[in-house]
């Protein structure tokens, strides 16, 4: 099989498992909608659009974290990760397949979350949607890598947020900047650069992480 075939097979495996179990995606949908409803009633009426955008990114980041915390659990609990590592395939394909599956789950959650945000807060523009799309790539690339590191530890529920949240702060800054700036192009370029840099680092170093 080619590298692309391996990635497609691994991504399809995660999507089929979720389709059958329905564990991760319903929890993400429920969480993001509940978070936006709480933020809607918690913020004062004169808080402004900037506060609403900040709450949107808080909801997105923690919804992604909820999904990523479960990303590698089936492989670890059932010993599948050992078989994946021993399979005659490039080990970076394991990370890429997991990142793409996580990206699909997050995108599906945002299909519901973004219209809900537009209903509860201010409307959405192209720059905001573009910032969310670019940030999703960085969130899932870094998150899938860190989740693979933390799943083997006893304190994985604590370790993943500690590692993940500081690394996504630049994505939040870039996403909010793209939404509020008069010329969002530089913020979108920053998000694209972040995606390219960290995706390359995760792809190149995943083999060393998974073998340890």
N, C-alpha and C positions, 0 to 999 in steps of 0.2 A: 504494500500500500504506500502511496505517496504521503508526504507530510500533510497536504491539504485534506486527503482522505481521512487521516488519523484525527485531525482537528474536527472535521465534520462528524465523524463517528462519536467522538467523545462529547461534543456539544449535544448531539442528538440523544445520547444516553442520558444526560442530565435533564433534558427537556422531557423525555418520556417518563423518567422517574418522577418528576414533579407533576406531570399530567396524571399519573396513576395515584400518587400519594396525596397530592394537594396539601402539602405542609407549608411551603415557603411563601408562595405567591399570595394565597388568601391572607396570611398574617401580615405581609407587607401592605396589601391593599387596606386592610382594616386599620393598621397603624397609621398610615399616611393620612387617611381620611379623618381619623380621630384626632390626630395632631393638628390638622388644619382647622377643624371645628373648634378645638380648645383654643388655638391661637386667635381665631376670629372673635370669640367671646372674651378672651383675656386682654386683648389689646384695646386701649381706649379708642373711641371713634375718631379722635384727632391725631392718631399716631402717625399717619402719613403713609405714602407708598413705600418708602425706604424700609420702614419697620416690617411691612408686610412681605417684602422681598427677602428680608433677613429670615423671617419665619419660614418662608418657602424653602430656603436652602437648609435650614435646620431640619425640616421635615424630610428633605431628600437625603441628606447625609445619614440620618439615623434610620431611615427606611432601608437604605443600602446596607448599613451595618447590621440590621436585623437579618437581611437575606444572606449576607456574607458569613455571619456567625454559624449558619447552617450549611454552608456551601460544601465543606469537606466532611461533614459528620457521617453521611452514609458510607463513604469510602473508608473512613477510619473505623467505624463500628463493625463493619462486615469484612474488614480486611482486604477490601478491593484495592486500596492504594498500593499494597505489596505487589499485586498482580499487574497493575498499571506500570509500576517502576520496572518490573522484570520483563514487560512486553518488549518485543523488538521494534520499538518506535522511539523517535526523538522525545525526550522527557519534557521539553518545552511545549510540545503539543498538548500535554496534560494541562498545563497552566492555561494555554490559549483557549482550549475547549471550555475549561471552567470559567474563564473570564467572559467568554462569549455567552455562555448560558446565564451567568449573573447579569450581564448586560441586557439580555432579553427579559429577564424577570423585572429588572429595574425599569426598563422602558415600558413594560406593560403596566406596572404600578403608576408610572407617570402619565400614562394615557388617561387615567382616572384623576390623578392628583392635579395636573395642570388645569383642566377645566374647573375642578373644584376650587382651586386658588383664584381663578378668574372670577368665579361666582362670589366667593367670600371676600376677596380683597379687590385689587385693581386688575385691569385687563392685562393680557399678555401681548408682547410684541415679538417680532422676528428675532431681535437680538437676545431676548431672554430665552426663547426656545433654542436658539443656536448655542447659547452658553450652557444650557442644561444638557444638550446633546453632547457637546464636547467634554463637559465635566463628567458625564456618565462613563465615557471611555477611560478617563483617568481613575475614577473611583473604582471601577471594576477591575482594571489592570492591577492597580496597587492592592486593592482589597483581596482579590483572589490569591495574590502572592503572599500577603501577610496572613491570610486565613490558613494557608497551607503550613506556614511556620508555626502558628499558634495551636493548630488542632492536635498536635502531638503532645502538648503540655497539659498538665493538670489544671492550670488556671487559664484555659483558653478563653473563657467568657470574660475574663479581666484583661488578658494580654492583648487580644485583638483590638479593643477600643483604645488602649493605651498606645499601641503602635499606629493604628489607623488614623485617628482623629488629627494628630499633628500634621500628618502628611497631606490631608485633604484641605487644610486651611488655605493654601494657595488657590485651590479650585473654588472655594467659597468666595475669596476675594475677587478672583477673575470673573466669576459668574455674576456677582452683585455689580461689579464694575461695568460689565457688558450691559446690564439692565438699566443702569442709571446714567451712564456717561453719554455725552452728546455725540461722541464718535466712538462706538464700541469696538471698532476694528482692532485696536491694539490689545484690548482685553481678550478678544476671541483668538487673536494670534498667540497671546500668552498661554491660553488654555490648550491650543493645538501643540505648542512647544512642550508644555508639561506632559501631554499625552505621549508625544513621540519619545521624549527623554525617558520617562519612567516605564513606558511599555518596553522599550529596548533594554533597560536595565533588568526588569523582571524577566523578560524572555531569556536574556543571556545568563542569568544567575539562578534560574529556577532549578536546574539540574543539581546544583550543589545543595540547595535547600531540601529538595525532596529526598536525596540520598542520605542526608543526615537524619 
